[in-house]
Amino acid sequence: MNLSHAPCQLSIDLNALRENYRLIDRETGNARVSAVVKYNAYGLGIEAVVRTLWDEGCKTFLTAQLDEALQVRSVLADAEVIALNGLMSGEEQVYLENNLLPTLNDPGQLQRWADFCRAYDRTLPAALHFDTGMSRLGFAPAEYRELAEKTDRLNGIDCRYLFSHLACAEQADHPMNIAQRDEFARVIRAFPAMTHALAASSGVFLGPEWHFGMVRTGLALYGGNPNLKMTNPMRQVVKLKGKILQIREIDAPETVGYGALYTAPGKQKIATIGAGYADGYPRRLSDQAVVMYQGQALPVVGRVSMDLTTVDVTDVPGVVAGDMLDLIGPGQDINDLAVQADTIPYEILTSLGARYPRVYEGE
Ligand SMILES: *Cc1c(COP(=O)(O)O)cnc(C)c1O
């Protein structure tokens, strides 16, 4: 499909991705760095992302869903690929045939994998996940304490990893961080042979005591700020540009867009850009955000609609239809946009649209 007429363009800077991986690798010393590439690598395109990180030395990739793990496997024949969502009944064969690791999230899943290994007379790899504060996925505390007493239940399984996940890591001073780390450190004593992994992106920047044997990073690789109280150490990976489709010269007071949310007070030049909330430019930015044009910040006026956004370009001489404006880019990155849209950079990335091309720089 030729999408070259799309009025938006998403560019993905693979050199920035490489640098972010290297920065995390330096930050974590002897701990290994695995890459979380769920949801199409947070919307950036799973194939380019996993190839780039593999070449950079990353050997372990994590997804949420089994189908996503299969996508990684189709790109990287030799990578270690783990699906986090858990081993659901009937999926065992798919894991085996594609050499994928299931995450065993409860005693039933563990039992099922052990039975499957026995039936095939094979010692198959897996990861264990203990829930130390999310009440979401993973063995509940009573369940993992019991398993710590009865580790023979792991017999016949090649249990490579022991995971838990931090609930509040982006707030460095939150007491949950130390509580979860201490609980994790206690419980892993019963499972010394596994690689232990607690930290995601934000956990990496809590310090070495959170790194254990491996970290699982997603957002920071893609330019998200892992700690809201510090200057973002990560390089920006994505840029979204939108094309001006038309410019309206307003003379007398007139309303702009749905709901007549904005009224141009008098003489004003309004540019309509071919990007809207369907393209991942949040509707919450209506009358809020700015877009950048050659380093100049231009206010979004009126409602962001599905395919269109209106911008005040009165102060920009010479701007014409066909010019590209930066919706996400220098001066306005995914973290800034998330604050303005009252959300988090994860949601900005995973909302990026599907109808414009992803152009990879630095391949
Ligand atoms: C999504 C996820 C990660 C990655 O989190 P980031 O904050 O994007 O680094 C790590 N571990 C688990 C269990 C996850 O679900």
The ligand as an SDF file (V2000), in Angstrom:
LIG
                    3D

 15 15  0  0  0  0  0  0  0  0999 V2000
    5.0590   -2.8990   30.3740 C   0  0  0  0  0  0  0  0  0  0  0  0
    5.8880   -3.6100   31.3470 C   0  0  0  0  0  0  0  0  0  0  0  0
    7.2370   -3.2850   31.5110 C   0  0  0  0  0  0  0  0  0  0  0  0
    7.8750   -2.1150   30.8190 C   0  0  0  0  0  0  0  0  0  0  0  0
    7.5190   -0.9220   31.4740 O   0  0  0  0  0  0  0  0  0  0  0  0
    8.1430    0.4700   31.0710 P   0  0  0  0  0  0  0  0  0  0  0  0
    7.6680    1.3700   32.1420 O   0  0  0  0  0  0  0  0  0  0  0  0
    7.5580    0.8100   29.7350 O   0  0  0  0  0  0  0  0  0  0  0  0
    9.6110    0.3380   31.0220 O   0  0  0  0  0  0  0  0  0  0  0  0
    7.9940   -4.0590   32.3680 C   0  0  0  0  0  0  0  0  0  0  0  0
    7.4710   -5.0880   33.0450 N   0  0  0  0  0  0  0  0  0  0  0  0
    6.1650   -5.4250   32.9340 C   0  0  0  0  0  0  0  0  0  0  0  0
    5.6430   -6.5680   33.7150 C   0  0  0  0  0  0  0  0  0  0  0  0
    5.3320   -4.6940   32.0960 C   0  0  0  0  0  0  0  0  0  0  0  0
    4.0460   -5.0230   31.9950 O   0  0  0  0  0  0  0  0  0  0  0  0
  1  2  1  0
  2  3  1  0
  2 14  2  0
  3  4  1  0
  3 10  2  0
  4  5  1  0
  5  6  1  0
  6  7  2  0
  6  8  1  0
  6  9  1  0
 10 11  1  0
 11 12  2  0
 12 13  1  0
 12 14  1  0
 14 15  1  0
M  END
$$$$
